[in-house]
Amino acid sequence: MIIIIAYQLKESYLSFTIFYTMPQSRQLAAILFADMVGYTAMMHHDEKMALIKLHHFRKNLEETVKEFEGKIIQYYGDGSLIVFTNTVNAVNCAKKLQEDFRKEPAVPARIGIHLGEIIFEGENIFGDSVNISSRIESMGIPGAVLVSDTIQKQLKNKPEFQFTSLGNIEFKNVDEPIEIFALSSPGFPVPDKTDLSGKIKEPKITKSIAVMPFVNMSNDTEQEYFSDGITEEIYN
């Protein structure tokens, strides 16, 4: 911890102000977001069962993340932010978590993973990579594990991991599109490319108009130029 002391002369005495700042460090990490799908609705319909599933969710996280040498940074309601020092451990952890979540009491969970630089400040982490990981997780479906292209590239020579590309996705507040992959090992669902949702940009709608040729309906054939002119004007 860094302590900065500022002072100010006030008439016949000195006024001191003490500011505390936390030391920062940067490192490359595999960032994993996991959360329960439909937890709010679950609580509304069956509060007791929702809490049972939440406790099962967190217990599995604590046991499995420790097994794969990860660190749980934060719980937020029905979700969790976790970091790993390597991509293999991160994806293996996600894979085992989803396999365990299928067991009773089954937990509908979605997981997103991204590789990037993070900033540690005390017990918290910050950085653009954290936001991207959160956006990847938001477009998942129950039982799925989604990863960014940076994760997939790290694992492309490891045959134990099978991935299916979902294409380049434009996320909200992210400048460049990111190719997203779904873990497609046996038993893992792959989201439909045409039905993706979450923190992604709305597709741009291109407005257009079709103009049928106007017909001269008068008895004067010399008026043909008039109907043709209207059609051309609208086209232009």
Rosetta blueprint (number, residue, H / E / L):
1 M L
2 I E
3 I E
4 I E
5 I E
6 A E
7 Y E
8 Q E
9 L E
10 K E
11 E L
12 S L
13 Y E
14 L E
15 S E
16 F E
17 T E
18 I E
19 F E
20 Y E
21 T E
22 M L
23 P L
24 Q E
25 S E
26 R E
27 Q E
28 L E
29 A E
30 A E
31 I E
32 L E
33 F E
34 A E
35 D E
36 M E
37 V L
38 G L
39 Y H
40 T H
41 A H
42 M H
43 M H
44 H H
45 H H
46 D L
47 E H
48 K H
49 M H
50 A H
51 L H
52 I H
53 K H
54 L H
55 H H
56 H H
57 F H
58 R H
59 K H
60 N H
61 L H
62 E H
63 E H
64 T H
65 V H
66 K H
67 E H
68 F L
69 E L
70 G L
71 K E
72 I E
73 I E
74 Q E
75 Y E
76 Y E
77 G L
78 D L
79 G E
80 S E
81 L E
82 I E
83 V E
84 F E
85 T L
86 N L
87 T H
88 V H
89 N H
90 A H
91 V H
92 N H
93 C H
94 A H
95 K H
96 K H
97 L H
98 Q H
99 E H
100 D H
101 F H
102 R L
103 K L
104 E L
105 P L
106 A L
107 V L
108 P L
109 A E
110 R E
111 I E
112 G E
113 I E
114 H E
115 L E
116 G E
117 E E
118 I E
119 I E
120 F E
121 E E
122 G L
123 E L
124 N E
125 I E
126 F E
127 G L
128 D H
129 S H
130 V H
131 N H
132 I H
133 S H
134 S H
135 R H
136 I H
137 E H
138 S H
139 M L
140 G L
141 I L
142 P L
143 G L
144 A L
145 V E
146 L E
147 V E
148 S E
149 D H
150 T H
151 I H
152 Q H
153 K H
154 Q H
155 L H
156 K L
157 N L
158 K L
159 P L
160 E L
161 F L
162 Q L
163 F E
164 T E
165 S E
166 L E
167 G E
168 N E
169 I E
170 E L
171 F E
172 K L
173 N L
174 V L
175 D L
176 E L
177 P L
178 I E
179 E E
180 I E
181 F E
182 A E
183 L E
184 S L
185 S L
186 P L
187 G L
188 F L
189 P L
190 V L
191 P L
192 D L
193 K H
194 T H
195 D H
196 L L
197 S L
198 G L
199 K L
200 I E
201 K L
202 E L
203 P L
204 K L
205 I L
206 T L
207 K L
208 S L
209 I L
210 A L
211 V L
212 M L
213 P L
214 F L
215 V L
216 N L
217 M L
218 S L
219 N L
220 D L
221 T H
222 E H
223 Q H
224 E H
225 Y H
226 F H
227 S H
228 D H
229 G H
230 I H
231 T H
232 E H
233 E H
234 I H
235 Y H
236 N L
